[in-house]
Amino acid sequence: MAKNAVDKRINSIRIKGILQQFFGWLNAVLFGIILLFSFATIRQPSDVGLSIFCSVLTAGAILLIVLGVKNINLIKTFQNYSARLTTDPAKSIDSLAASMGIAVEIVKKNISSMLKHGLFPDAFIDKQTNRLVFINLQQPLQTPLEQTLQQPLQAPLQQAVSDTASIPVTYAIVQCRGCGATNKIVLGSVEECDFCGSPISM
């Protein structure tokens, strides 16, 4: 579910960025040429109005190009951030900024933009600890009744854990096909991506 949502958002943003750049360049060239001719042949007040009109449309076309480039870069930045955050259990924004040599405020602004675009579903920025928190990775709170029922099981569980502690576990680094994030999983197992929830295996 989360994988499909992230894939749809990435495709939507990519298509939007491509269309913005296409129509931006098309209008910039078209109205830019008209603007140059209008400047060269100004003779009447109506020609001045045409020049101003073309100037506004050319400026709008340039703005459209800038927005398109930002949308395409947002996807690349998201894939970079998600890959780096996978290797950080704390999901610290400070550590992410330090690893990339970028100011913390810039990284936080980029992540906020990603959250608005739905690229990090079920996540939010914890302002107190300055880290990215994923709701689906948080442990559910237990009621007192559940805690009481689990107490007799703690000793057998601890024994089972100690028995399996001697078994070596091999990990593998796998790149998610859905969002491009890098995940650390147990070799031979099928797990979910920490960022988009898509199944990954090695």
C-alpha positions, 0 to 999 in steps of 0.5 A: 500500500505504502509502496504504491502510494510512494510510486504514484507520488514519484511518478506524479511529481516526475510527470509534473516536472517534465510538463512544466519544463516542456511548456516553460521552454516552449512559451519562453522561446515563443514569447521571447522571440515575439518580445525581441521583435516587439522591442525592435519595432516599437512605433506606437503605444500599442507596441509598448503594451505588446512588449509588456505583455510578452515580458510578463509571459516570458517571465512566467515561462521562466518561472515554470521552468524553475518549478519543473527543475525543482520537482525533478530535483526533489525526486533525486534528493528524496532518493538520496535522503532515503538511502542515507536515512536507512543506515541511521537508526535514529533518522537524525536530520543533524546527522543527515545534514552533516553527512552531506555537508549541507546546512540543517535548515536546508535539509529540514526544508527539503524533508518538509517539502517531501512530506507535503508531496507524500514521499515519506508516508506516515512520517513527521519531523520531531522538532524536539529531537530534530529527527524524522519519525516513521509512525509505522516503525514505532512500537505500539503502547501496551495496556496494563492488562497486556503487560500483565499477560506477557509477564509469565512469558518473559522468562521462556522468551528470554531463554529462547533468545539466549538459545538463539543468540549463539546462531550467527546472523548474516545481513545484506544491503539491498536497494529497494526497487520501489523508492531506491532506498538502501535497506539492511536485511537478514540474508535469505529473508523477505522484509519490508522497505523502511521507507515505502513498505515494499517487499525486499529480499536477497 
